[in-house]
């Protein structure tokens, strides 16, 4: 159904397809099966959430360093 709807909306005319997902494994599998040539992009909110988990794993959940990195790393994703 997803691929059919994308085709109705002009996917076949696009030079490049982009699939924006939230990071759940089932979402990427859906994308891979239906849009194998698309560029897959993890949305910003979930990318930042993963960075938060990484900071906590590396520096401790309640450490000051983890808090600092949780604030710094997402900013690096948006800098040109």
C-alpha positions, -999 to 999 in steps of 0.1 A, spaced: 0 0 0 28 24 8 46 19 -25 13 22 -44 5 55 -27 40 68 -34 36 60 -71 2 77 -71 19 108 -58 46 108 -84 75 87 -71 82 73 -106 88 109 -118 114 117 -91 151 116 -98 157 107 -62 135 92 -36 141 100 1 127 80 30 126 97 63 123 73 93 124 72 130 151 45 135 128 16 143 141 -16 126 107 -24 111 106 11 95 139 6 77 129 -29 66 97 -14 51 118 12 33 143 -13 21 116 -36 7 95 -8 -10 121 18 -19 154 1 -24 170 30 -44 159 57 -20 182 76 3 173 67 39 174 95 65 170 92 103 149 121 115 166 147 137 146 140 169 155 103 169 191 109 159 195 133 188 178 107 211 204 81 200 232 106 208 216 111 243 217 73 249 253 72 237 264 100 260 247 82 290 264 49 281 298 65 277 298 89 307 271 76 330 234 84 330 235 113 355 271 126 350 277 162 341 298 151 311 269 131 297 246 162 301 272 184 284 275 160 255 238 155 252 235 193 246 265 196 224 263 166 200 228 174 185 240 209 177 268 194 156 241 177 135 227 210 124 258 230 118 268 235 81 
